[in-house]
């Protein structure tokens, strides 16, 4: 494999990793809170208890 091509692949993978950490940090807590709210509502809709 061409070293230039390999470095582009590594750079792309590193960029994806950095972007995924940034999005998780920015939106992770909101996502978990929304998911918890939806799960509680679904549980309550079928008559479940905590």
Secondary structure, DSSP 8 states (H G I E B T S, - for coil): --HHHHHHHHHHHHHHHHHHHHHHHHHHHHHHHHHHHHHHHHHHHTT---
